[in-house]
Amino acid sequence: QAPADIRKRLEAELGAMQAPLVSLCSDLGRQQSQNPPGDTSGMADTCQNALDGIDGVTVERIVSEQPKVNLVARLKGGRGGGRLGVNGHLDTGPAADPGKGTVPPLGGVGRDGRLYG
């Protein structure tokens, strides 16, 4: 396929995913996961709910120390070759002073084409 055709196909696929992706990001933006204290259970629940039901994905919940929860998600592949590993974290730093902003720091608020949280 020509690069322009691939780009159009990618744009169409991403456009179809926009609403659920924005909804997920809004849900994540509302989760209390500030460290300290490092309670990532709500964030882990939200991520696990988003991954559950996706064909070929398994999710393992790991709790080494309450309330710090981690997830390991695996996507079953059907071909040989290289693999991609993605590593991230579920906690955040302390939220800004709610009185100093125009939106709540953990609001997951969408405004003017941007998402805050």
C-alpha positions in Angstrom: 0.0 0.0 0.0 1.1 3.6 -0.6 2.0 5.6 2.5 -1.0 8.0 1.9 -3.4 5.0 1.9 -1.8 3.6 5.1 -2.2 7.1 6.7 -5.8 7.4 5.7 -6.5 3.9 7.1 -4.7 4.7 10.4 -6.6 8.0 10.7 -9.9 6.2 10.2 -9.1 3.5 12.7 -7.9 6.1 15.3 -11.0 8.2 14.7 -13.2 5.3 15.4 -11.4 4.7 18.7 -11.4 8.4 19.8 -14.6 8.4 22.0 -13.8 5.2 24.0 -10.1 6.4 24.4 -11.2 9.8 25.6 -13.6 8.1 28.0 -10.9 5.8 29.4 -8.5 8.7 29.8 -11.2 10.7 31.6 -11.8 7.8 33.9 -8.0 7.5 34.6 -7.8 11.2 35.3 -10.4 10.9 38.1 -8.4 8.2 39.9 -6.8 9.0 43.2 -3.3 7.5 42.9 -1.1 10.2 44.4 2.2 9.0 46.0 2.3 9.3 48.9 0.4 7.2 49.9 0.6 5.3 46.6 -2.8 3.7 46.6 -3.0 2.5 43.0 -6.0 0.2 43.4 -8.5 2.5 41.6 -6.1 3.1 38.8 -5.5 -0.7 38.5 -9.2 -1.4 38.5 -9.8 1.1 35.7 -7.0 -0.3 33.6 -8.0 -3.9 34.2 -11.6 -3.1 33.3 -10.4 -1.6 30.0 -8.3 -4.7 29.2 -10.8 -7.4 30.3 -12.7 -8.8 27.4 -10.1 -7.9 24.8 -9.5 -11.1 22.8 -6.1 -12.6 23.5 -5.3 -10.4 26.5 -4.7 -11.8 30.0 -4.3 -9.6 33.0 -2.5 -10.5 36.2 -3.0 -8.4 39.3 0.0 -8.2 41.6 -0.2 -6.8 45.1 3.2 -6.9 46.7 2.3 -4.4 49.4 -1.2 -3.0 50.1 -2.4 -0.6 48.7 0.1 -0.7 45.9 -1.3 -2.7 43.0 0.4 -3.6 39.8 -0.9 -5.2 36.6 0.8 -7.4 34.0 -1.1 -7.6 30.8 -0.1 -10.1 28.1 -1.3 -10.2 24.5 -1.1 -13.6 22.9 0.6 -13.6 19.6 0.3 -16.1 16.8 3.6 -15.5 15.1 7.3 -15.9 15.9 9.7 -13.0 16.1 10.4 -10.1 18.3 8.2 -8.8 21.1 7.5 -5.4 22.5 7.5 -4.7 26.2 5.8 -1.7 27.6 6.4 -0.6 31.2 4.6 2.2 33.0 3.4 3.2 36.4 0.0 3.8 38.0 0.8 6.3 40.6 1.1 10.1 40.2 2.9 12.8 42.2 0.9 15.1 44.5 -1.9 16.9 42.8 -1.8 20.7 42.6 -3.7 22.9 45.0 -7.4 22.6 43.8 -7.9 26.3 44.6 -5.3 27.4 42.1 -6.7 25.8 39.0 -9.7 26.2 36.8 -10.6 22.5 36.9 -10.3 20.0 39.7 -6.9 18.2 39.6 -8.6 14.8 39.7 -11.7 15.7 37.7 -11.1 14.0 34.4 -12.7 17.1 32.9 -12.9 17.7 29.2 -12.9 21.3 28.0 -12.1 23.1 24.8 -10.8 19.9 23.2 -8.5 19.1 26.1 -8.7 16.6 28.9 -7.7 17.6 32.5 -7.0 15.3 35.4 
